[in-house]
Amino acid sequence: MSSPVLLLQILCSLLVAGILLSCLQGGAAVIGSASGDKEVLVELKRFLVANNRVNRGDYDGWPESDPTACAWRGVSCDVDGRVASLNLTGSSISGPAFANFSRLGALTSLDLSDNSIIGALPTGDLNQCHGLEHLNLSHNLITGPLDISGLTKLRVLDVSGNRLEGGVAGNFPAICADLAVLDLSTNTLTGNITGLFDGCARLEVVNLSSNNFTGELWPGVARFRQFSATENFLTGSVPWSTFPDGGCRLQSLDLSGNRLVGDIPDSVAKCVNLTYISLWENNFTGMIPAALGELAVLETLVLGTNRLDRQIPHKLTNCRKLQVLDISSNMFGGDVQETFGKFAGLKHLLLHDNNYTGGIVASGVLRLPELVMLDLSSNAFTGHLPPEVADMRSLKYLMLADNNFSGQIPPEYGRLAELQALDLSSNTLSGGIPSSIGNLTSLLWLMLARNQLSGTIPPEIGNCASLLWLNLADNRLTGTIPRELAEIGSDPGPTFAKNGNDPGVLAGSGNCQAMKRWIPVSYPPFSFLYSVITRENCRSMRDRILKGYGPDGVFPSCTNNSRSSRVNSNTISGTGYAQLSRNLLSGEIPSQIGGMRHLSLLHLDSNRLTGRLPPEIGQLPLVMLNASGNSISGPIPSEIGQMLCVERMDLSYNNFSGELPASLGQLIQLNTFNVSYNPLLSGEFPSTGQFGTFDEQSFLGDPRLHLGRLTQQPPPAGAPGPPAAIHTGLLVSPTNVAVLSFFFFLVIGFIAGTLRRSLPVWQLLVALMGFVSEKLMIWK
């Protein structure tokens, strides 16, 4: 046997012996102690560091030299110094779940929410955490079944926003003894829930939304304080007995997005503590129960997307605290019912998709003194826009889109000082955009697309310092793009701050109809929203947008210059857009456009723009740029290569000339590129790097532009060949023997020093394995 192999065998024997000795000296002494808890947390830290090489949370700063872990961020201890609570919410954790939490024998609370943990739960370990009272694993990427039947002391369980699947019945009533809060929402869980929680005597809050649960409503739901089963497959009618005399504790009931049928029972009025009712998107028929008027504390009533009778009971106006009323999508027809004008305290009225033809003014809804939102979109209204709207001084959101309104936009609308969203899109409005629009300094959305508007874009629009989302596409606007347009959205902070002080959510039905109109599905940062949004989270997402927060992981913002690349941001201000497509705009694109640092989408396509593409456009943090279908000429500016975040770029059907700038090779995010039908473009276009992914469809009609070809050049004479394969065997040489001998004595000293410091077993193992690995790499 060669001496190197013999030495390796000796090293392995020493490694095993050292581990055994460490176990005998101190390993058993720390089990079930504060020092043992610290060992587990150090092991957790190193596990997380190994799986998260870039973004890390507070755990990365845990000082291992501390005698105790009780002062570490996210760690709380009991009076005995044992770890009782571990909170790593929002810590940028990715990869599989840690599987040794059960060694924290005093752990009562574990919060790993808002991370990117993947794979199945380590149920074998988790079910051994017998002392857990609070478990929050929400908003991760956890898959597989939910099996936590061993956690018999749970009071709060939240696994919402994951990818869990299969049935949950095996957990009940095993975990029911103390369970008070249960949130299983936004997964793909299945099974019949009828009576499933009847053994959970202390259960108060139940959220089963956005799953695939089946079953019928049962009387047991009346003993919960909050019950939500929205977006499931519940069937059948709602029996009168569901809400018994004197036994209803419900404060919030959400059954929207199911397949429930029949009448809404009057017995729901027995739940006198109800503040929130949503029965949206079912198949309820018949009259709206007049008994609902007995609910003195009711604040939100959502009955949209059913087939209810158009008669609105006058007794409903007795709900003096009612702030949100959504009876949209019931296809009432005719005039807006006059009863709606008698809800004096109402703040949000949603009546879209009802096939109304008139009666807006006569109904009195324009005289409601506290109305904040009025949504009359997707009806059949005709005639001019009612100027009386201008007197609604509390109005923040006005949606009159998708109707047949004609005539001009009333200049009086410029008096709506609090207005944050004006959506008049998809009508037949004509005339110009009134200059008074510049008075709306709190405006976030201006949606005038798909009308017959003409004239120029008023320069006063630059006064709209909060305006982040502008859509003027599909009109007949003429003239140049005013340089003042660059000022829109320059300071949305005051509007966001004002909304941040408002505890209320932008209320309404869960179909997010207006928001989907306002957010273009073709825009990459927003298109992801359509795949993750649910009826249950829609309101909270809108609330975050209006307060200036980007829903985490949904809206990437961008730092865009030559020294930085794409980054994620929790703010929304970097996701603005300006859509001016399919108008008759002419002249040059103003150079001031480079100042629109909030802009991520710019659509200028299908106009009559001329002149050169300004170099300043490279300063924009764009994700999408479409300037196709114009007469823009001159070279494509090299500064366009500074838009490091751009994913889609269309410059086709123009008169660009010269060679494509080499700086385009810096656009590593680019996945769609089109310079077709620019016949004056010339030179050779490389097929290397990112641009090697684009085929000839990106360059049609460019006869002077030649696609490069990858060629394999032979290596120059005398150049060294490829490195030889690494052998798995060890070469025997005097040098190797000397190295192994040196290595041998180093390990002996390492083990001796370690034992003198009495390091625990797992630290010795990790350190030795790292030491051996490092020396082998140096040797190799």
Number of C-alpha atoms within 10 A of each C-alpha: 5 11 14 19 16 11 16 14 12 12 19 12 11 16 20 12 13 22 21 13 14 23 18 12 15 15 18 13 13 14 15 14 18 22 19 22 26 21 23 18 24 18 17 17 19 15 15 22 18 11 14 16 9 8 11 17 16 15 21 15 11 17 13 14 7 11 11 19 25 20 13 17 16 18 18 18 18 13 7 10 16 23 27 22 21 21 16 20 20 17 19 17 25 19 17 18 19 16 14 17 21 18 19 25 21 23 24 20 19 21 18 22 23 21 19 21 24 17 16 16 22 16 16 14 14 20 18 17 24 17 20 26 19 20 19 19 22 25 21 21 21 26 17 15 17 21 18 23 19 19 23 21 19 25 20 19 23 19 23 24 23 22 21 26 17 15 18 21 17 12 17 16 17 16 20 22 17 16 22 18 19 20 19 24 26 28 22 22 22 18 15 16 19 17 14 16 16 17 14 17 15 16 22 19 19 21 20 23 28 25 22 21 25 18 15 18 20 17 18 18 23 23 21 21 18 21 22 22 27 29 27 22 19 25 16 14 17 21 17 14 14 17 25 16 12 9 13 23 19 25 19 20 23 20 22 28 25 21 19 23 17 16 18 20 19 14 18 26 20 21 24 18 17 24 19 19 21 22 23 29 26 22 20 24 15 14 16 20 18 15 16 25 19 17 22 17 17 24 19 23 21 23 24 29 25 21 20 23 14 18 12 18 15 14 14 21 22 16 21 17 18 25 21 25 23 22 26 27 22 21 21 21 16 15 17 24 20 16 17 20 19 17 25 19 18 26 20 23 24 22 25 27 23 24 23 24 18 18 15 20 17 14 17 17 25 20 17 20 17 17 24 22 23 21 21 25 27 23 22 18 24 16 14 15 19 15 14 14 20 17 15 22 16 17 25 19 22 19 20 23 25 21 23 20 24 18 16 17 22 18 14 16 22 17 17 22 18 18 25 21 22 20 22 24 25 21 22 21 26 18 17 18 22 20 14 16 25 18 19 25 26 26 29 26 22 23 22 24 24 21 22 21 26 18 17 19 22 18 17 18 24 22 20 24 23 25 28 26 23 21 21 23 24 21 22 21 25 19 16 18 23 19 14 17 22 22 22 29 29 20 18 23 16 13 21 22 13 12 19 16 9 12 8 9 15 21 23 27 26 22 18 20 13 15 12 14 13 17 18 17 14 10 17 18 20 17 16 15 18 14 8 12 17 19 19 24 18 19 19 15 22 19 21 21 18 21 22 21 19 23 19 15 13 19 23 23 26 26 20 21 18 14 8 12 17 18 11 14 19 17 18 22 25 25 24 24 26 22 20 24 23 21 22 21 26 18 17 18 21 20 15 16 23 17 17 24 22 23 28 27 26 20 19 24 24 21 22 21 26 19 17 20 22 18 15 16 23 22 21 28 28 31 27 24 22 20 23 24 21 22 22 26 18 16 17 22 18 14 18 22 22 24 31 28 27 26 19 19 20 19 23 26 21 23 21 25 17 16 16 20 15 11 14 20 14 17 20 17 16 22 14 15 21 21 22 21 21 25 20 20 25 17 15 14 18 17 15 13 11 16 19 14 12 16 13 12 11 17 22 16 18 18 15 16 20 15 15 13 12 10 6 6 6 6 9 7 6 6 7 8 7 6 6 6 6 7 7 6 7 11 13 12 12 9 10 15 17 12 14 22 14 11 18 17 11 13 17 14 10 16 19 13 12 17 18 8 8 15 17 22 22 16 16 21 17 12 15 19 12 12 15 16 12 12 13 12 9 8 11 8
